[in-house]
Amino acid sequence: MASLFGMRVTAVSADPRRTGARDVWARALLGPALLGVALGAVNSLSNVFGSAYSPHSLSSDGIPPLEVLGALLGTQWAWPVAAFGIGWWTRRSLLGSLAGVVGLVAADVTYYWSDAVSGFSGGLDVFAMRYYAVLAVPAGRVMGLLGALARHEHGWSLVPGLAAPAFVIWFGTQTGPLVVLPWPERITGAFVVVLTVLLLGRWLRLPWVRRSAQSR
C-alpha cells in the first residue's frame, strides 16, 4: 500500500495465470501466422523468380531448384502437412487446431498478394484467395489437431502422427515442368520415408512404449 495525498492506495497486480495464458495464446498464434506468411511468400516467389513462364524469372529457361521447390509447395499435401507441423509445435489440441487454421489462412493471403504485387498473376485473384481460405479452415483444424495429438506422449500418439505421411502418399502427385521431373516425386518419396522414420523413432522412445517392451 502507498499513501497518495492522504489517501490509501492499494497496488493491483495482474493475475499471473491470466497473463501466462495470454502469452501462450499470443505465441501460439503469432508463430503460426509468421510461418504461414513465410510459406505463402516462398511458394509464390519460387514461381515468380524460378518459372520459365514468369516475366520476372531469373532465367528465360527457368531455375530448376526453384521450379522443384515451387512444384513441391504447390502440391495438395504441402500446406496441410505444414498445418500438421504447426499443431505439433503448439503441443495442445485446441491451440493446434486453431493455429493450423491461422497458419494456412496467412499462407493463402500472402501467396495471392505476393503474386499480385510481383505482377506474376496480373492482379489479385480474390475469388481463388477466398476459396482456399475457406478450405484452409477444415484442413487447418484437422491437420493442426492431428499434429498436436501426435506430440502427446501416449501409446496411441503414433496413430495421428502417421496421418501426415499417409496424407502425403494419398495426395502426392507428380507436378512441375518436364525439365525437373521426376525430382519432385523423388523428394516427396524421401520426405515420406524420413518423416515416418522420425515419428516411429520418437514413439519407440516414449517411456510407456519402452516399459511395455521391457516387461515382455
FENFEN-V473563 format. One record per backbone hydrogen bond with DSSP energy under -0.5 kcal/mol. NH is the residue of the N-H (numbers start at 1). CO is the residue of the C=O. If there is no record, write none. Layout:
NH_CO / NH_CO
//
This chain:
2_9 / 4_7 / 7_4 / 9_2 / 9_7 / 11_9 / 13_11 / 16_14 / 19_15 / 20_16 / 21_17 / 22_18 / 23_19 / 24_20 / 25_21 / 26_22 / 27_23 / 28_24 / 29_25 / 30_26 / 31_27 / 32_28 / 33_29 / 34_30 / 35_31 / 36_32 / 37_33 / 38_34 / 39_35 / 40_36 / 41_37 / 42_38 / 43_39 / 44_40 / 45_41 / 46_42 / 47_43 / 47_44 / 48_44 / 49_45 / 50_46 / 51_47 / 54_51 / 57_54 / 58_49 / 62_59 / 63_50 / 64_62 / 66_63 / 67_63 / 68_64 / 69_65 / 70_66 / 71_67 / 72_68 / 73_69 / 74_70 / 75_72 / 76_171 / 79_75 / 81_77 / 82_78 / 83_79 / 84_80 / 85_81 / 86_82 / 87_83 / 88_84 / 89_85 / 90_86 / 91_87 / 96_92 / 97_93 / 98_94 / 99_95 / 100_96 / 101_97 / 102_98 / 103_99 / 104_100 / 105_101 / 106_102 / 107_103 / 108_104 / 109_105 / 110_106 / 111_107 / 112_108 / 113_109 / 114_110 / 115_111 / 116_112 / 117_113 / 118_114 / 119_115 / 119_116 / 120_115 / 121_115 / 125_123 / 126_124 / 129_125 / 130_126 / 131_127 / 132_128 / 133_129 / 134_130 / 135_131 / 136_132 / 137_133 / 137_134 / 138_134 / 139_135 / 140_136 / 141_137 / 142_138 / 143_139 / 144_140 / 145_141 / 146_142 / 147_143 / 148_144 / 149_145 / 150_146 / 151_147 / 151_148 / 152_148 / 152_149 / 154_152 / 157_154 / 158_155 / 159_156 / 160_156 / 161_157 / 162_158 / 163_160 / 164_161 / 165_161 / 166_162 / 167_163 / 168_164 / 169_165 / 170_166 / 171_167 / 172_168 / 175_173 / 180_177 / 181_177 / 181_178 / 183_180 / 186_182 / 187_183 / 188_184 / 189_185 / 190_186 / 191_187 / 192_188 / 193_189 / 194_190 / 195_191 / 196_192 / 197_193 / 198_194 / 199_195 / 200_196 / 201_197 / 202_198 / 203_199 / 204_200 / 205_201 / 205_202 / 206_203 / 210_206 / 211_207 / 212_208 / 213_209 / 214_210 / 215_211 / 216_213
//
